[in-house]
């Protein structure tokens, strides 16, 4: 059996750059997956994806010309249906055999097996292995059908009649097993050993591939194309770093931009361009964004992280004289930068305060009113938070920042570049003569915008950021806009994680319930109060976040079950639970706590945590009461001081009296007075054991 390497390439028109990397990976993976499933590739085989602006390809090692034959046991039908009283095949069996490519001659070879209900007939056959041409055709069809195509095109084939659907029109198909062409077809194309290189710089048209293993080398030498996405990306990084180093500068780091540029060029050539220094008067965020978003350039920064008037161009051609390419790019970027400067100059002619009234004309949500109404709600919430974490001066500062935080939405610059909202507000606030605290808060009130993002820099920004996120959460939950499954159009999960991070990382002694109540009150009767549902939502996000940090599900469940309202001490509670879990008494106490909880749930009426010492009849219940009287004050004192580890460890002394109680005391006594007193004792125990965490969640 011939085992050789395989190459498959689909040559197409320019693919969507933001989707190219994923398309290349999925094309190779799905093709390989199908070949393995058919036995044409093995566990020793390896796949290498290739993806350039005009091609998707996969190289697979150790592919067989034909898969090995394999025995197959085909379940046919119950023996009572397939055979008559004389053991002869019934018409139903003959029909079934014909359907699987057999005839009456195999009836005597059928196996009978009992499947637990009845005897069943099986046909054991040796199925010939798939031939590569058939198997590769199937694999290619499956791979193309499963590609994550962002938007499908319909185009006409060369015959003038047929239409096909694909991400972009396809013009070539290569399928080589070693140096042999595998006869397959797709999208109106028949396979060959010929492909195309660079549109302008290839030395061979077409590139005739010698075999599957020379693909990347021949494309590089004859086609002037670096076919591998990762190889091309690495070459761009090398050239960017080298070109920047010559200027004593550093290119801006942006993985998304790097991936997009890698998907736009086949033969990268990094060139240095520059623009007039006068444009540097514009905030560097504006210039960087317009160069990256509109032109796909890499701005260059100095040692202090400040933008310079130089940038790097990743060209797709390598002319001897690069001046025309550089000059053309410099001419193109100049009007873009001029637009940014114009927007900046125009915006500064109006103060942020003068724009406040305009927010009343901007709809926020049809059920929640305008941005102006929203701003007033955020102001109320921000003032309340600032009063709790500061004083009247902080409340006034937070109120001013909240009033102006959304006004940059009405500026020309943010209208052109929405990504700059907040950032431009800070620049305009400083231009208006406002304090640094207020300017920073206007920029920071969106933070944290994503996992790992920085938090607000000052207390003013913290109050406004919290207020903004709480207003969003409470408002949208209050009108029923709750995330479901993977649908979260208003990014409420991200807002909830932002609230959690601010409260925990900033160590704010604020009650979550109080914060949500303040936010709900700011809406008046515009919404249904969603505090209970939103609390559960926030704690679900918190639980997931803590598990990602390495805490066990049991530790997280134990702490989160109590819904501790001050999130800043969550970490201390978790560490206390972890330390408690190592005690020899932990397992027994957790099990007892779970048992106590179940007893109290089943008790009729409300059980008060009160004990009448005169009604303690059994030695074991008296001993438990005495132990509780000694241990509970110690545990409570440690809890009040925030020493949660000591609080839980004090409970270890209860193990023996708790075990003795359950061994010797009947809780549900016939005497209702005795029963109520014993339930009260258990309620007291339950209360003492569950201040730091619900220890029953640690029980196996």
N, C-alpha and C positions, 0 to 999 in steps of 0.2 A: 504493500500500500504506500503510495507516494505522500510523504509529509514535507510540505514546503511552506514558506511564508506567503501571506496573502496581503494584497493591497487593494483597497476600494476607494475611489475618489469620485465625487460628484462636482463637476465644474459648473459654476453658476454666475449670474450677474451679481453685482455688489450686494452683499448681505447686510441686514440691519446691524450696525456696529455694536449697539448695546446688548444685542442678543447673541452675537457671534460666539463668544466663549462657551456659553451654555449649549448652543446648537452643536458645536464641535464635540464637546464632551459627551452629549447625549447620543449623537449619531454613532460615535465609536462604541460607546457602552452598549447600546441596544443591538447593534450589529454583532458584537462579540457575545453578548448574552444569548442570542438566538443560535449562533454557530455552536456554542457550547451545549445548548439544550438539544441540538440535533446530533451531537457526538462528532461534529467535524473539527471542533477545537477541544482541547483538554485543559486540565488544571495546570499543566505545565506551559500552556500558551499564555502569551501576554499581548495586550493591545496598546497601541500608541495612537492617540488622536492627533489630527492635524486640522487647523482651521485658519484660513486667511480670508481677506475680504471677498475672494471669488472662488473659494473651494472649501468643501468638507471632505475629510478623508480619514481612513483608519488603516493602520498596519497591524496585522495579527500574525504572531509567530506560530509555527507548528500546526498548520491546518492540513487536514487529510483530504486527499482527492475523493475519497468515499469513506463514510462512517462505517464502523464495524457492524456486522450483522448482530442482531440481538433477539433473544427469545422473548416472545410476548404471549401472555396468557389472556385470551379473550373470553370474557363472560358472555354466554349466549342467552340461555333461558332456563327455567326450571325443567328438570328431566321429565316431569309429568306432562309438560306441554310439548317438548321436543321429540319425545319417543312414544310410540303407541304401545299397546299391550304386548306386542310381539317383539318389542325392542327396535322397531324400524323407525326411520326418520319420518316425522310428520311434515306436511306441506309448510308449516310455520318454520320448522327448523331448516328445511331446504332453502326457503326464502332468505332466512338470516345468514346461512352459509354463503349464499350467492352474493349477499350484500358485502361480505367481508372478503370476497375473492376466493372462496373455496367451493367444493361441490360434495355430492353424496359419497364420494370415495373416502372422505375423511371421517365419516360417521363412526366407524369402528375405532378411530383413534381419539375420540372425544373423551375427556376426563369427567368423572362425576365426583363432586365434592359437596359435603353438607355445609350449608352456610349458617346453621343455627336454627333454620326454619324448615328447609326442604333441600332435597338434592338438586344441584345446579350443574348444567353442562358447561364445560370450558373447552376452548380450542387452543391448544398450545402450538404456536407456529414460530418459525424463525423469520423475522422481518429483515429484509435486506437493508443495509445502511444507506442513508441518503447520499446521493451523488452531490459533489460540490456545486455544480451548476444549479441543481434544483434547490439545494439547501441555502446557497448564497442568495438566490432569487427571493426565497422566502424571508431570509434575514434582512435583506435590503428593503423589501416591502414593509416589513414590520418596523424597521428602524425609521423609515420615512413617515409612516403613519403615526408614530409616537413622538416625533420631534416636537419640542415646545415652541411652535411657531407663533410669534406674537400676532401676526396678521397675514392671512393667506392671500396670494395673488392668483387670479385666473388669467391664463394667457393662451394664445393660439399656437399650435405646432406648425411646422413648416409645410404640412400638407394643405394648410388653409381651411381645414374643416374641424379638426379635433381640438378640444380645449382640455387643459390640465390645470390642476391647482397645486401650487407650491409657494414657498416663501419668496422666491425670486425665479425668473426664467432660467432653466437649466440648459446648458449647451454641450456638455460632454460627460461621458461615463467611462471610468477606467476600472477594470477588474483583472488583476494579475495574480496567478498562483505560480510563484516562482517566476519563470519567464513566459508562461502560457497564459493567453487571454481566456478568462472564464466567460462563456457566452450567457450573459444576462441582459435584461433591458428594464428601463424605467423612464417615466416622464417622456416617452416618445424617443428615447435614446438607446442605442445598442452599445455594448461595451467594446472597448479597444484598449490599446496600450499607449494612446496619445493624449496629451493634455496641453494646456497653454500656460506660458509663463507671464511675466510682467508685460503690461500693455505696450510699453515703449522701450524697455531696456533688456528684454530677453534676447539672447544671441541665437536662439533656435525657435522657429515657428513652424509647426508645433514642436513640443518637446516629446520625443519618442522614448518612452521608458524602457530600459533594458530588462529590468525585472522588479519584483516587489521591493527589494531591499535598496535599490538605488534611487528611490523616489525623492527623498529629502535632498540628497546630494545633487542629483540632476537638476532639480528645481532651483537650487542655489547657484549652480555653476552655469547652466544653460538657460534657465528661466528667470534668473535674477529675482527669485522669490524665497523668503524664509518661510517655509510652509508651516512650521510648528508655532502655535500661539505663544507658548511659554518661552520658546527660543527667541522669537521676535520681540517679546516683551523684555526679556533679559538684555537683548541687544540695545533696545531703546534706553533702558535704564543705564547701561554702560556708557552710551554716547551722551546722554543727558548729564551724567555725573562728570564725565571727562570735559565736556564743553563748559559746564559751570565752573569747574575747578580752574580752568584757564583764566577765568575772569575773577577768581577769588570769591565766587558767590555760590549759592546753593539753589537748586530748583525746588519749587514748592512741592510738597508731598501730597499726592492725591491719587489713590489707587483706582478710583472709578475713572478718572481722566486718563490714567495710564492704560487701563483696559480698553477704553474707547478708542484711544489713538492707535493702540496695537491692532484693533479691529479695522482701522481705516487705511493702514499702509501695508504693503507687501515687502517693500525694500526700504526700511527706515534710514533716513539721513538727517541728523540733527544739525540745525543751523542757528546762528545767533542773529537776533534782530534787536532793534531798539527804537524808542520813541522819544519825543521831546520831554525834557525834564519838567517843563511847565505843568504837564499833566499830573505830576506827583503831588500837586496841591489838592487834588481830589482824594478823599479817603481811600486808602489802599484796598480795602475790601471791595469797593466798587470796581476799581481797575482790575484787580485779580479776577473777580467774577466775570467781567465782560471778556477778558482774554481767555479764560478757561471755557466758559459756556458758549460763547459765540465763535471763537477762533480756534479752540483746542490748543492754545499755546501753553507753555510752562513758564510762568513768571519767575524771575530770579530775585532772591532775597539776599540782603547783606548779612553780616555776622550777628546783627542785632534783630534779625527777623523783619527788617524793614524792606519794603518793595523798592527795587531800583528801576531805572528806565530801560532795562534790558530783559529780553525774554528769549525762550528757545522754541524753535519751530521744528516739528517732526515732518520732514518732507518725504514724499513717496518716490522721488527721483534723485539721481546723483549726477547732475551735469558737471562738466569740468569747471565752468564758470557759474558760481552760485549767486552772483550778484543780482540777476534778474529775479530769482526765486525770493531772495531776501528782500529786495526792493519792493516786490509785489505784495509781500506779506506786511511790510511796514506801511505801505499805502492803504491796505485794507484795514489795519487795526486803528489807524489814526482817526477816521470818522467815528469809530466805536468809542474811543476814548473821549473824543470831542463831545459826543452825545452825553456821556457820563458827566463831563465837566459842566455842560449846559444844564443838565438836570440838577446838579448840586448847586450851581449858582442861582438857579430859579427858585429852588426850594427854600433857600436861606432868606429870600425876600419876605417870607411870611413866618411869623413865630409859630411854635407848636400850639401855644395857647389860643392863637387866632383860628386854629383849625378844629378846636374842640367842638364847636357848633356843627361842623360838617359831619361829625360822627352820627348825628341824628338822622342823616339821609342815607346812611349805609346799613342795609339790612344784615343783621347777624343771623337770625333764624326766625322764620315766620311765626313761630309760637313763643319765641323769647324776645322778640323786639329788635331794636337797632343796636349798633355798636355803641351809640350814645347811652342807651338804657343799660347796656351791659357794663359800660364804664362806670356808671353810677353804682351798680351792684358791687363791682370789684373794689371801688373806693370804700364802701361801707365795710366790706369784709377785711380789707387791708388795714383800715383804722382799728378795727377790733383786735386783729392779730398784733398790730404794733403796740397797742396799749398793754397787751399781755406780756410781750417780750421786751418792752421798753417803757417809754414815757410819752408825754404829750408832744414833745419835740419830734420823736420818731413817728408818732401818729400823723403829725402834720406833714412830715417829709414823705411818708408812704402815701398819704392822700394826694399830694401833688404829683408824685410819680405815677400813681394809678390813673389820675385824670388825664395825663399826657401820654401814657404808655402806648395807646393805639393810634395816636394822631399821625404817626409817620405812614400809616396805611393810605393817607390822602396825599402823600407827596409823589412827585413824578418819578423819583429814583426808585422807590419801593413799588410803584406801579409797573416799572420796567423790570425790576429785579425783586420779586417778592421774598427771595431768600435773605434780603438785607433788612427785613423788618426788625425793629429793635435796635439793630446796629446803627442805622441811619438816625433813628430817634435820638440816640445818645449823642451823635455828632451835632445834630440840630439843637439839642438841649444845651450843649456847651456853647454853641454859637449864640444862643439866646441869653447866656449869662447865668444859667441855672447851676446849682451846686453839683459837685462831682458825685455826691451820693445819689441825687435824683437822676443824673445822666446815666450812671452805672446801672441804677435800678431799672430804667427804661430798657436798656439793652438786655439786662439779666432776667427780666420777668418771664422770658420764654424758657429759661433754664430750669432743670436739665432737659434738653430737647431729645436726648437719646441716651442709651446705656453708656456710661463712662463719661458723659459730658460734664463740664464744670458746673458747680453750683453758684448761685448768686454771691457776689463778692461782699456785700454789706447787709446790714439788718434791714435797710429800706427795701433793697431788692428782694430779700428773703420774704418779707411780709407781702409784697406785691406779687411775687411769683407764686406763693402759696395761695393767695387770694384768687389769682387768675385761674389756677388749676382747679381749685375748689368750686369756683363759680361755674366753670365748664362742666365738671362732674355732676354737681347737684342739679344744674339746669337741665342737662340732657337726660339724666336719669329721671328727673322730675316730669319729663314729657314722654317717658317711655323709650327713649333712644338708647337701648342697652345693647352692648356688644353680644353677638351670638356666633358661636363657632369661630371661624377665622375672619368674620366680618366685624370690622371696627372702624367705620368711616370717619369717626371724629377722634380717633386715637385715644380713646378713654383709658385703655390699659396703660398707655404711655403716661398719661396725666396722673393716673393713680400711683404708678411707680415714682413719678416725680415728687408727689406729695410725700411718699414714704421716705425717699432719699433725703429730702430736705429736713423732715422731722428727725430722722435718725442721725444723719451725718452732721447736721448742725446742732445736735443735742438740744432740741427745743422742748421745754417741759410743758407742752401743750396737749390738751385732751382732744383726741380725734373726734369724739362725740360732740364736744363743745364747738370745735371748728365747723363741723358739718351743720350744726344747729345755727350758727351765725350765718353760714352761707344760705341755708334754707330760708331764714328770716329775711334776707336781702331781696328775695323774690316775691315776698308778700303772698297774695293768693294766685299768682300766675302759674304755680306748679303744685303738684301733689308732693308732700314732703317724702323724699326717698331715703331718709337717713338710714333706716334699718337695712334696706337692700344694698345701699351703697357701702355701708360698713362691711357687710359680708364680702362684697366685691373687692374692696381694698385689702382685706385680710387674706383673701385668696391669692391676690397678687403678691402680698408680703410672704406668704407661705412658700410660693414657688420661688421667689427670689432667695429666700433663706436656704432652701434645699440646694439651689445652684451654688451657694457659698460653701457647701460641704456639710451642713448639719443633716442628721438623719431624719427621715420622715417622722419617726416617733418623737424625737426631741422637738421638732417643729410643731407637730400636732399638739404636744403637751402644753406648749407655751401659747400657741395661737388659739387653742380651744377656749381660753379665758377672755379672748378679745381685750388684752390690756390696752387701755386707752392712751397711755403715754408711751409712744413707740421708742423713745430714746433709750429705754432700759431693756429693750428686747434682747440685745446681745448678752447683757449680764444674766438675764433669766435663762437664756439658752446654755451659757457656760455653767450656771448653777445646776441645771438639769443634767448636763453631761457629767459633772462631778458627782452628783447624787447617784447616777446610774452605776457608778463604779463601787458603791458601798455594798457590802454583803447583805444588808437589810433591804436594799432597794427593790428587788424582785418581789419579795413577800409583801412589802408595804404597798407597792403598785397594785398587786393582785387584791389586797384587802381593800384598797381605795376603790377599785372597780366594783367589788362586792358591795361596799357601803353605798356607792352611787346607785346600784341596781335596787337595793333594798329601799332606799329613800324614794326612788321613782315610783315604786309599786305601792308605797304607803298611801293610805287614804287621807285626803285633806292636806293642809300645809303643815309641815313639820318644823317647829321652831328649834333653834340651836340653844336649848335651855335644859338644865339638869337639876332635879330636886334630889340633893344628896341623901335625904331621909328615905327615899324610895329605892335606893340601891341595895338590893337584897343579896345578890351573889358576890362572892369574893372577887371574881374576875371583873365584874363591872365596876366595883369600887376601886380596884387596882387601876383599871383603865382611866377612870375619872381622876384619880390622884396623879397618874402619869401625865394626863392631858393638862391638869392644873399647873404642873411643873414645867412641862415642855412648851405649851402654847405661848406663854408670855415670852420665853426666850426666842422662839421662832418669830413671834410678832415684832419683838424689839429689833431683831436683825433685819427683818423685812422693812420696817420703817426707816432704818438707816441705809437701805439700799444694798445690804449685804445678803443677797439672795442665796449665795452658796451656804453661808452659815445658817440661814433660815431653814433650808431644806435638810442640812446635815443634823440639825437639832432633832428632826423628826425620827432619826434612826432609833432613838431611845424608846419609841412607841412600838417597835416590832413585837417584843415579847408580850406586853399586855394586850395588844391587838389580837395576836394569835391565840392567847389564852381566852380572851373574850369570846371569840368565835367557836372555840372548842367547848366552852362550858356554859354559855349563856343563850337562852332561847329569846331572840329578839321579839318575835310575834307571840308574846305571852297571851294567855286567855284573858287575864286581867287588863282591861283597857288602860288603866292608869299606869301599870307597870310597862305596858307596851309603848305608850306615848313617851314615858321617861327614857326608855332604852333607845327609842328612835331619836329623841332629843340628844342623847349622848352621842349617837352615831352622827347626827347632823353637826354637832360641835367638833367631832373628829374630822369630818369631811371638810368643814370650814377651815380648820387649822392646817390641813394637809394640802389645800389647793389654792393658797394665796399666790404662790410663785408660778405654779403651773398645774395643769390637770394631770396628776401623777398616774391616774388610771390608764392614760394613753401609752404608758411605758410597759403595761402588762402584756405578756405574751398572748 
